Amino acid sequence: MAIRKKIVRFSTALLAAGIVTLYMEPTRGAITLLVCTPENPTLLANGNRYYLAGRTYDFEVRVVEPSAVNWGSINYVDLTIPNGTNIVLHYVPSTDTSSVTSGGVTVTHTRTGTYDDFTVTFHVTFPWNMPESVWAAARAITASADSDFPPTPVNFTANTSYGVCATVKWLDAAQDGEAADGWVSNVTPVPYRAGSFNVTGTLAYNVLGATTADSIDSIDPGEVTGTTLLLDGATTADTAGATSALAFTVPNTFSIPGQAAAHNWNVQAAMTTAGGPVTTANGTLLLRSDEVQITDIVIFGGGGITTNAGPPQRRYYRSVPVAGAMMRVTARMRHAAINVVGDTTVNLETSAGVAAGSVTIPSGTATWDAALTYPLAAAAPVGDTTLILYRAASVSGGVTGNAQTSYDRITQETGANCSGIFWDNVDPPGVTGGSFTTPAPTHSESATTFTLNWNYPDDTCTTAACPNGDFSTYKVYYKLSTDATYTTVDKNTATYGYLGTLTSASTEITGLQPLTNYDYIFSALDIFGNEVAGGDRPGDTITTTATGIELTLTDGVTSYALNTVNSPAPDLDPVTNYPLRRVNVHAAMKVTTAGDIQRVRLVVAANEALENNTQYGTGADVGQFTNDDIDHLTEGTTKWSYDCTRNPMNKLKWDGYIPDSCPAMVTGQKVRFIVELTVSGTPSYQDRQTETAGGNHWSNEWRFYVSKDVNVVPYPTRVLNNVLTRTSPVCYPTYYLSSDAIVTIKVFDIQGKTVAILLDSVYRKSGQNIREGGWYGVNKNGRKVGPGLYYIHIKAESGSRTLIDKYNKVVVAW
């Protein structure tokens, strides 16, 4: 009885201390006392306690069984520690052995006392591969014992607040040096960085449910036996010692794979305690490997022009004496395809290695501008044009650090394809020191015009010797030989816009007086205002002719050019040289003369079969004799006159018809005609020979032969040769008119804009198939149009009726 009282007093004291919950069976000879005393968990920085992997904690269980006769009287002692997967420990007194039933820990034990009153201490080591749990208050750690004297078993609960940590976290992860911004260079063609960098941090216990700021407890000394740096989970060659303070050196020779992706550093630690090694990841310590790519170098400012708008082989013209040239550099991260990271300086040079300025692109942007000066070391002599190619010489700052130190380490346009400037140093178009075109221009004259023809200067622009890409305009100076002042014609003169095209090869000066001397000078100007020097400008004196007529005859199928000439041309036999079908024969004329023309008529003389040889002479071709005076012929009997219509687009052009109903239009006979001009109210006559004033203007008639009757099968309205190429550069609108009509033919592009007007309200005779003069793929200014699809609109109106209104496709494919 005295012993029992002592036990009660002892238990009461433990209970008052909050350590045990007492179980007693005072009336039975079984287990009379079961006490569990867990070791306190480790207090961490967040103020809570945890059982930590890598550490061993002691859990004591005392068992009192007064009736026990030996160690076999106690069947077992169990201890349950709550966790994600509960830890269950099992001890057998009879064999003095302990084991782990579940929970993944390792355990040893010690035993003190006698079989009727003993204490077993479980030494529990938490490994690095066991389940974890968050901190929780008053978790029930339960001891259980069983003896061979019923009733059994007996349980005891110790309420303890704790969590379990079995992983590590990488704290204060950082990169320094080139990688401090999370980027490193990996330069093409060979992966290269300017220097090594360090990856640092500290290994700490991972506290589930706690913030990073709370997780500042480093791993116990001696627990870590070594660490290895991982990139995207793959082992690198970088290791650190047996410490939780990490410091890895990444050499500049280490290649970062997969430049297009973002990478993640990891650390793998080898641990002393079972369950290692462990790998810890930190999602915030990212690394990208990239380089700066130059995507464009654009020159602007300083006047000039661009002759090739985009890479490759971008070409510019700038003037050495004209300031203001600027460069605009565009760059990006080559693999990430984003704007540059970090302030990035791009240094430029010429292809000869001469420094040409620099530009600093702010972080997060793509382009920046800077002044560009002419490199004096490559100065072009005055009067020359020199091509200088530009490229990025080096890139520094930002991601690249000092890795891209030469142009071969920069992805950009290189060699012949990089941006280049033709620096013009007061170099006018063409050849210097002689006629700027070779050979000098040739000229031809009419009564009111003269035409210049020349070989245009080279414009291939494929080599450094390309001075003419900055061409602006040809200039023609002309005047009466008796005047002191020249009139100037260039691209800014109305209707002479084509002179602004280098490949123009001719021009016509109009509005002159017949039989008059004119002086001209031929010159050119570049965009910088440099004009061909006075001594290199070719010139000459010309004399205009008397009235002239450029005439084309056609029966709608066959055409002949029968122009006036300055001396009598051979009178070719029309039977073999000018046969036409018996249809309405169309005479298209360009008439040049002094004064304004009020009327033009075709005057057809009686054919030779009807002509009275007695009155007009004898011989096979009596129409060629001078006594065949047009004034002696009778209208409606031996001559027939037909009015012509003026082309509204060009007052010099007229259209006339000799109808098939004309009495002279007899199959198998020759037809002769002249042109009657009414100028200032006075009629005059013109034949195929241009004579000076007072000459005979009807003795050399135009002639053709009516070869056969035709049964006209109407043409469909279409365009012949509707694909224009360099070898086949002209197409012909063709159609048939059932009635006399006013015809308009225009060319449109695919946007509906008028490109050219071939006919504008021009009279055309009915009853014949008509093939108009061709379209040569040029616009209203005489310049060739670009490749593409165009439409030729043919519209014919007779009074209030529309006979034709049709669009036909034409493809320009040169």
Residue pairs with C-beta under 8 A, 6 or more apart in sequence:
4 26
7 24
7 32
7 33
7 64
8 24
11 20
11 22
11 24
11 33
12 22
14 20
14 22
14 35
15 21
15 22
19 35
19 37
19 158
20 35
20 36
20 37
20 156
20 158
21 156
21 157
21 158
22 33
22 35
23 31
23 33
23 34
23 154
23 155
23 156
24 32
24 33
25 31
25 32
25 151
26 32
28 149
28 151
29 66
29 67
29 149
30 65
30 67
30 147
30 149
30 150
30 151
30 152
30 154
31 63
31 64
31 65
31 74
31 145
31 147
31 149
31 152
31 154
32 64
32 65
32 66
33 62
33 63
33 64
33 117
34 61
34 62
34 63
34 64
34 143
34 145
34 154
34 155
34 156
35 60
35 61
35 62
35 143
35 156
36 59
36 60
36 61
36 79
36 141
36 142
36 143
36 156
36 157
36 158
37 59
37 60
37 61
37 62
37 158
38 57
38 59
38 60
38 81
38 141
38 158
38 160
39 57
39 58
39 59
40 49
41 49
41 50
41 51
41 52
41 57
41 160
41 161
41 162
41 163
42 49
42 50
42 51
42 52
42 55
43 49
44 50
44 205
44 207
44 214
44 217
45 214
45 215
45 216
45 217
46 207
46 210
46 214
46 215
48 135
48 161
48 162
48 163
48 207
48 210
49 135
49 161
49 162
49 163
50 135
50 162
50 163
50 164
50 165
50 205
50 207
51 57
51 81
51 126
51 162
51 163
51 164
51 165
52 126
52 165
52 205
52 220
53 126
53 127
53 128
53 130
53 165
53 166
53 167
53 205
53 271
53 273
53 275
54 125
54 126
54 128
54 219
54 220
54 223
54 271
54 272
54 273
55 125
55 126
55 220
55 273
56 123
56 124
56 125
57 123
57 124
57 126
58 121
58 122
58 123
58 124
59 79
59 81
59 89
59 121
59 122
59 124
59 141
60 119
60 120
60 121
60 122
61 77
61 79
61 91
61 119
61 120
61 121
61 122
61 143
61 145
61 156
62 113
62 117
62 118
62 119
63 74
63 77
63 117
63 118
63 119
63 120
63 145
64 116
64 117
65 73
65 74
65 115
65 116
65 117
65 147
65 149
66 116
67 73
67 116
67 147
67 149
68 74
68 115
68 116
68 147
69 115
70 115
71 93
71 94
71 96
71 115
72 93
72 94
72 148
73 115
73 116
73 147
73 148
73 149
74 93
74 94
74 115
74 145
74 146
74 147
74 148
75 92
75 146
75 147
75 148
75 152
76 90
76 91
76 92
76 93
76 145
76 146
77 90
77 91
77 93
77 120
77 143
77 144
77 145
78 88
78 89
78 90
78 91
78 101
78 143
78 144
78 145
79 88
79 89
79 91
79 122
79 141
79 142
79 143
79 144
80 86
80 87
80 88
80 89
80 141
80 142
80 143
80 144
81 87
81 88
81 89
81 103
81 124
81 141
82 133
82 139
82 140
82 141
83 103
83 130
83 131
83 132
83 133
83 164
84 131
84 132
84 133
84 164
85 102
85 103
85 104
85 130
85 131
86 102
86 103
87 100
87 102
87 103
87 104
87 105
87 124
88 100
88 101
88 102
88 103
89 98
89 99
89 100
89 101
89 105
89 107
89 122
89 124
90 98
90 99
90 100
90 101
91 97
91 98
91 109
91 120
91 122
92 98
93 111
93 115
93 118
93 120
96 111
98 107
98 108
98 109
98 120
98 122
99 107
100 106
100 107
103 130
103 131
104 127
104 129
104 130
104 131
104 275
105 124
105 125
105 126
105 127
105 130
106 124
106 125
106 127
106 274
107 122
107 123
107 124
107 125
108 122
108 123
109 120
109 121
109 122
109 123
110 120
110 121
110 123
111 118
111 119
111 120
111 121
112 118
112 119
112 121
113 119
125 273
125 274
126 164
126 166
126 273
127 166
127 273
127 274
127 275
128 166
128 167
128 271
128 273
128 274
128 275
128 276
128 278
129 166
129 274
129 275
129 276
129 278
130 164
130 166
130 275
131 164
131 166
132 163
132 164
132 165
132 166
132 167
132 206
132 208
133 163
133 164
133 208
134 163
134 208
134 209
135 161
135 162
135 163
135 207
135 208
135 209
136 161
136 162
136 163
137 161
138 159
138 160
138 161
139 159
139 160
139 161
139 162
140 157
140 158
140 159
141 157
141 158
141 159
141 160
142 155
142 156
142 157
142 158
143 155
143 156
143 157
143 158
144 153
144 154
144 155
144 156
145 152
145 153
145 154
146 152
146 153
146 154
147 154
163 207
163 208
163 209
165 205
165 206
165 207
165 208
166 275
167 205
167 206
167 278
167 280
168 203
168 204
168 205
168 206
168 219
168 269
168 278
168 280
169 203
169 204
169 205
169 206
169 207
169 212
169 215
169 280
169 282
170 201
170 202
170 203
170 204
170 246
170 267
170 280
170 281
170 282
170 285
171 201
171 202
171 203
171 204
171 212
171 215
171 216
172 200
172 201
172 202
173 199
173 200
173 201
173 265
173 282
173 284
173 285
174 199
174 200
174 201
174 285
175 182
175 197
175 198
175 199
175 200
175 265
175 285
175 287
176 197
176 198
176 200
177 195
177 196
177 197
177 198
178 184
178 185
178 193
178 194
178 195
178 197
178 401
179 197
179 199
179 250
179 287
180 197
181 341
181 342
181 399
182 286
182 287
182 288
183 287
183 288
183 289
183 290
183 341
183 342
183 398
183 399
184 193
184 197
184 256
184 287
184 288
184 289
184 399
184 401
185 192
185 193
185 194
185 289
185 290
185 291
185 399
185 400
185 401
185 403
185 404
186 192
186 193
186 255
186 256
186 259
186 289
186 290
186 291
187 193
187 291
187 400
187 403
187 404
187 409
188 291
188 334
188 409
188 411
189 408
189 409
191 255
191 256
192 252
192 403
192 409
193 252
193 401
193 403
194 252
194 401
194 402
194 403
194 405
195 252
195 401
196 249
196 250
196 251
196 252
197 249
197 250
198 247
198 248
198 249
198 250
199 229
199 238
199 246
199 247
199 248
199 250
199 265
199 285
200 246
200 247
200 248
201 246
201 267
201 282
201 285
202 218
202 244
202 245
202 246
203 218
203 219
203 224
203 227
203 244
203 246
203 267
203 269
203 280
204 215
204 216
204 217
204 218
204 219
204 244
205 215
205 217
205 218
205 219
206 215
206 280
207 214
207 215
218 244
218 245
219 244
219 269
221 243
221 244
222 242
222 272
223 244
223 271
223 272
223 273
224 242
224 243
224 244
224 269
224 270
224 271
224 272
225 242
225 270
225 271
225 272
226 239
226 240
226 241
226 242
226 269
226 270
227 239
227 240
227 241
227 243
227 246
227 267
227 268
227 269
227 270
228 235
228 236
228 238
228 239
228 240
228 267
228 268
229 236
229 238
229 239
229 240
229 248
229 250
229 265
229 266
229 267
230 236
230 265
230 266
230 267
230 268
230 279
231 256
231 263
231 264
231 265
231 266
231 287
232 263
232 264
232 266
233 266
233 279
235 268
236 248
236 250
236 254
237 254
238 248
238 249
238 250
239 248
240 246
240 247
240 248
246 267
256 263
256 287
256 289
257 289
258 289
259 288
259 289
259 290
259 291
259 334
259 335
260 335
260 336
261 288
262 286
262 287
262 288
263 286
263 287
263 288
263 289
264 281
264 282
264 283
264 285
264 286
264 287
265 282
265 285
265 286
265 287
266 279
266 280
266 281
266 282
267 279
267 280
267 282
268 277
268 278
268 279
268 280
269 276
269 277
269 278
269 279
269 280
270 276
270 277
271 277
271 278
288 336
288 399
289 335
290 333
290 334
290 335
290 336
290 341
290 399
291 333
291 334
291 335
291 399
291 400
291 403
291 404
291 409
291 410
291 411
292 331
292 332
292 333
292 334
292 340
292 344
292 346
292 395
292 398
292 399
292 400
292 404
292 410
293 331
293 332
293 333
293 334
293 410
293 411
293 412
294 329
294 330
294 331
294 346
294 392
294 395
294 410
294 411
294 412
294 413
295 330
295 331
295 332
295 412
296 311
296 328
296 329
296 330
297 314
297 327
297 328
297 329
297 330
297 348
297 390
297 391
297 392
297 412
297 413
297 418
297 419
298 314
298 327
298 328
298 330
298 419
299 306
299 316
299 318
299 325
299 326
299 327
299 328
299 372
299 390
299 419
299 421
300 325
300 326
300 328
301 324
301 325
301 326
302 318
302 319
302 322
302 323
302 324
302 325
302 326
303 318
303 319
303 322
303 324
303 527
303 528
304 316
304 317
304 318
304 319
304 322
304 325
304 470
304 527
304 528
305 316
305 317
305 469
305 470
305 527
306 314
306 315
306 316
306 317
307 315
307 316
307 317
307 461
307 469
308 314
308 315
308 461
311 413
311 417
311 419
312 413
312 417
313 416
313 417
313 420
314 413
314 418
314 419
314 420
315 387
315 419
315 420
315 421
315 422
315 461
315 469
316 419
316 420
316 421
316 422
317 421
317 422
317 424
317 469
317 470
317 527
318 325
318 374
318 421
318 422
318 423
318 424
319 423
319 424
319 425
319 426
319 528
320 374
320 379
320 380
320 423
320 424
320 425
320 426
321 425
321 426
322 528
325 371
325 372
325 373
325 374
325 421
326 369
326 370
326 371
326 372
327 348
327 357
327 359
327 369
327 370
327 371
327 372
327 390
328 367
328 368
328 369
329 346
329 348
329 359
329 361
329 367
329 368
329 369
329 370
329 392
330 366
330 367
331 340
331 344
331 346
331 361
331 366
331 367
331 395
332 338
332 339
332 340
332 366
333 339
333 340
333 341
333 399
334 411
339 363
339 364
339 365
339 366
340 361
340 363
340 364
340 365
340 366
340 398
340 399
341 363
341 364
341 398
341 399
342 363
342 397
342 398
342 399
343 360
343 361
343 362
343 363
343 397
343 398
344 360
344 361
344 363
344 395
344 396
344 397
344 398
344 399
344 400
345 358
345 359
345 360
345 361
345 395
345 396
345 397
346 358
346 359
346 360
346 361
346 392
346 394
346 395
347 355
347 357
347 358
347 392
347 393
347 394
347 395
347 396
348 355
348 356
348 357
348 358
348 359
348 372
348 390
348 391
348 392
348 393
349 355
349 356
349 390
349 391
349 392
349 393
349 407
350 356
350 375
350 378
350 388
350 389
350 390
350 391
351 388
351 389
351 390
351 391
351 415
351 418
352 378
352 388
353 393
354 375
354 377
354 378
355 375
355 393
356 372
356 373
356 375
356 390
357 370
357 371
357 372
357 373
358 370
359 368
359 369
359 370
360 368
360 397
361 367
361 368
362 368
363 398
374 423
375 388
378 386
378 388
379 386
379 425
380 386
380 423
380 424
380 425
380 427
381 425
382 425
382 426
383 425
383 426
383 427
383 432
384 425
384 427
384 467
385 422
385 423
385 424
385 425
385 427
385 466
385 467
385 470
386 422
386 423
386 425
386 464
387 420
387 421
387 422
387 423
387 463
387 464
387 466
388 420
388 421
388 423
389 415
389 416
389 418
389 419
389 420
390 418
390 419
390 420
390 421
391 407
391 412
391 413
391 414
391 418
391 419
392 407
392 410
392 412
393 406
393 407
394 404
394 405
394 406
394 407
394 410
395 404
395 410
396 402
396 404
396 405
403 409
404 410
407 414
412 418
413 419
422 466
422 467
422 469
422 470
424 467
424 470
424 526
424 528
424 530
426 528
426 530
427 467
427 526
427 530
428 436
428 524
428 525
428 526
428 530
428 531
428 532
428 533
428 536
429 436
429 457
429 467
429 468
429 470
429 471
429 502
429 524
429 525
429 526
429 530
429 532
430 436
430 437
430 457
430 468
430 524
430 532
430 536
431 437
431 438
431 457
431 536
432 533
432 536
433 536
434 536
435 536
435 537
435 538
436 457
436 523
436 524
436 532
436 536
436 537
436 538
437 454
437 455
437 456
437 457
437 522
437 538
438 455
439 455
440 454
440 522
440 538
441 452
441 453
441 454
441 522
441 538
442 452
442 453
442 454
443 450
443 451
443 452
443 453
443 520
443 540
443 542
444 450
444 451
444 453
445 451
445 542
445 543
445 544
445 545
446 544
446 545
446 548
446 592
447 512
447 514
447 515
447 544
447 545
447 546
447 547
447 548
447 592
447 593
447 594
447 690
448 510
448 511
448 512
448 513
448 514
448 544
448 592
448 593
448 594
449 508
449 509
449 510
449 511
449 512
449 544
449 592
450 478
450 508
450 509
450 512
450 518
450 520
450 542
450 544
451 506
451 507
451 508
451 509
452 476
452 506
452 507
452 508
452 509
452 520
452 522
453 505
453 506
454 505
454 506
454 522
455 505
456 502
456 503
456 504
456 505
457 467
457 468
457 471
457 502
458 466
458 468
459 466
459 468
459 469
459 471
459 502
459 503
460 466
461 469
468 502
468 526
470 526
470 527
470 528
471 502
471 524
471 526
471 527
472 491
472 500
472 524
472 525
472 526
472 527
473 490
473 491
473 492
473 499
473 500
473 524
473 525
474 490
474 491
474 499
474 504
474 507
474 522
474 523
474 524
475 488
475 489
475 490
475 499
475 522
475 523
475 524
475 525
475 531
476 488
476 489
476 490
476 499
476 507
476 509
476 520
476 521
476 522
476 523
477 486
477 487
477 488
477 520
477 521
477 523
477 539
478 486
478 487
478 489
478 509
478 518
478 519
478 520
478 521
479 485
479 486
479 487
479 518
479 519
480 516
480 517
480 518
480 519
481 517
481 518
481 519
481 541
482 517
486 519
486 521
489 496
489 499
489 507
489 509
490 496
490 499
490 500
490 525
491 497
491 498
491 499
491 500
493 499
496 507
497 781
497 782
497 783
498 504
498 507
498 781
498 782
498 783
499 507
501 783
504 782
509 520
512 518
512 544
513 544
513 594
514 544
514 545
514 546
514 547
514 593
514 594
515 543
515 544
515 545
515 546
515 692
515 693
516 543
516 544
517 541
517 542
517 543
518 541
518 542
518 543
518 544
519 539
519 540
519 541
520 539
520 540
520 541
520 542
521 537
521 538
521 539
522 537
522 538
522 539
523 531
523 532
523 537
524 531
524 532
525 531
525 532
545 566
545 690
546 593
546 690
546 691
546 692
546 693
546 695
547 591
547 592
547 593
547 594
547 677
547 684
547 686
547 690
548 563
548 564
548 591
548 592
548 593
548 690
549 563
549 564
549 589
549 590
549 591
549 592
549 675
549 686
550 561
550 563
550 564
550 589
550 590
551 561
551 562
551 563
551 564
551 587
551 588
551 589
551 590
551 675
551 688
551 702
552 559
552 560
552 561
552 562
552 587
552 588
552 589
552 773
553 559
553 560
553 562
553 578
553 580
553 585
553 586
553 587
553 702
553 704
554 560
554 580
554 585
554 586
554 588
554 771
555 580
555 581
555 583
555 585
555 586
555 768
556 583
556 586
556 715
556 768
556 769
556 770
556 771
557 581
557 769
557 771
558 579
558 580
558 581
559 771
560 578
560 704
562 578
562 688
562 702
563 688
564 686
564 687
564 688
564 689
564 690
565 688
565 689
565 690
566 690
567 689
568 689
568 700
569 688
569 689
569 700
571 621
571 624
571 700
571 703
572 578
574 670
574 703
574 704
574 705
575 670
575 705
578 703
578 704
578 705
579 704
579 705
579 707
580 704
580 705
580 706
580 707
581 706
581 707
581 708
581 709
581 710
582 660
582 665
582 667
582 706
582 707
582 708
582 709
582 710
583 660
583 710
583 712
583 767
583 768
583 769
584 657
584 658
584 659
584 660
584 765
584 766
584 767
584 768
585 657
585 658
585 660
585 665
585 671
585 704
586 655
586 656
586 657
586 764
586 765
586 768
586 770
587 602
587 644
587 655
587 656
587 657
587 658
587 673
588 653
588 654
588 655
588 773
589 600
589 644
589 653
589 654
589 655
589 656
589 675
590 650
590 652
590 653
590 654
591 597
591 600
591 652
591 653
591 654
591 675
591 677
591 686
592 652
593 677
593 679
594 679
595 679
595 680
596 679
596 680
597 646
597 651
597 677
597 678
597 679
598 678
598 679
598 680
598 681
599 643
599 644
599 676
599 677
599 678
599 683
600 643
600 644
600 646
600 654
600 656
600 675
600 676
600 677
600 678
601 641
601 642
601 643
601 644
601 656
601 675
601 676
602 641
602 642
602 644
602 656
602 657
602 658
602 673
602 675
602 676
603 630
603 639
603 640
603 641
603 673
603 674
603 675
603 676
603 685
604 639
604 640
604 641
604 642
604 658
604 662
604 664
604 671
604 672
604 673
605 611
605 623
605 628
605 630
605 633
605 638
605 639
605 664
605 672
605 673
605 674
605 701
606 633
606 637
606 638
606 639
606 663
606 664
607 664
607 666
607 669
607 670
607 671
607 672
608 620
608 621
608 622
608 623
608 669
608 670
608 672
609 666
609 669
610 638
610 663
610 664
611 622
611 623
611 638
612 638
613 622
615 632
616 622
616 623
616 625
616 627
616 628
616 632
617 625
617 627
617 628
619 625
622 628
623 672
623 701
623 703
624 699
624 700
624 701
625 699
626 696
626 699
628 698
628 699
629 698
630 639
630 674
630 685
630 698
633 639
635 641
640 662
640 663
640 664
641 676
642 656
642 657
642 658
642 659
642 662
643 656
644 654
644 655
644 656
645 654
645 655
645 656
645 762
645 763
646 653
646 654
647 653
647 654
647 655
647 759
647 760
647 762
648 760
648 761
648 762
649 757
649 759
649 760
655 762
655 763
655 764
657 765
658 664
658 665
658 671
658 673
659 665
659 765
660 767
662 671
664 671
664 672
665 671
665 706
666 706
667 706
667 707
667 708
667 709
668 706
668 707
669 705
669 706
670 703
670 704
670 705
670 706
671 703
671 704
671 705
671 706
672 701
672 702
672 703
673 701
673 702
674 685
674 686
674 687
674 697
674 698
674 701
674 702
675 685
675 686
675 687
676 683
676 684
676 685
676 686
677 683
677 684
677 685
677 686
678 684
684 697
685 697
685 698
686 697
687 697
687 698
687 699
687 700
687 701
687 702
688 700
688 701
688 702
689 695
689 699
689 700
691 697
712 736
712 767
712 768
712 769
713 769
714 736
714 738
714 769
715 734
715 735
715 736
715 769
715 770
715 771
716 734
716 735
716 736
717 734
717 735
717 736
717 794
717 804
717 806
717 808
718 733
718 734
718 735
718 808
719 731
719 732
719 733
719 734
719 792
719 808
719 809
719 810
720 731
720 732
720 734
720 771
721 728
721 730
721 731
721 732
722 731
722 808
722 809
722 810
722 811
723 810
723 811
723 813
724 730
724 731
724 776
724 777
724 810
724 811
724 812
724 813
724 814
725 813
725 814
726 814
729 776
729 777
729 814
730 774
730 775
730 776
730 777
731 774
731 775
731 792
731 810
732 771
732 772
732 773
732 774
732 775
733 745
733 758
733 771
733 772
733 775
733 792
733 794
733 808
734 769
734 770
734 771
734 772
735 769
735 770
735 794
735 796
735 804
736 768
736 769
736 770
737 743
737 764
737 765
737 766
737 767
737 768
737 770
737 796
737 798
737 803
737 804
738 766
738 767
738 803
739 766
739 798
739 801
739 803
740 763
740 764
740 765
740 766
740 798
741 763
741 764
741 766
741 796
741 797
741 798
741 803
741 804
742 761
742 762
742 763
742 764
742 796
742 797
742 798
743 759
743 761
743 762
743 763
743 764
743 794
743 795
743 796
743 804
744 757
744 759
744 760
744 761
744 762
744 793
744 795
744 796
745 757
745 758
745 759
745 772
745 792
745 793
745 794
745 795
746 754
746 756
746 757
746 758
746 760
746 792
746 793
747 754
747 755
747 756
747 757
747 758
747 775
747 790
747 791
747 792
747 793
747 810
748 754
748 755
748 790
748 791
748 792
748 793
748 807
749 755
749 785
749 788
749 789
749 790
749 791
750 788
750 789
750 790
750 791
754 780
755 779
755 780
755 785
755 790
756 775
756 778
756 779
756 780
757 780
758 772
758 773
758 775
758 792
759 772
764 770
764 796
766 798
775 792
775 810
777 784
777 785
777 812
777 814
778 784
778 785
779 785
784 814
785 812
786 812
787 812
787 813
787 814
788 811
788 812
789 809
789 810
789 811
789 812
790 809
790 810
790 811
790 812
791 807
791 808
791 809
791 810
792 807
792 808
792 810
793 805
793 806
793 807
793 808
794 804
794 805
794 806
794 808
795 802
795 804
795 805
795 806
796 802
796 803
796 804
796 805
797 803
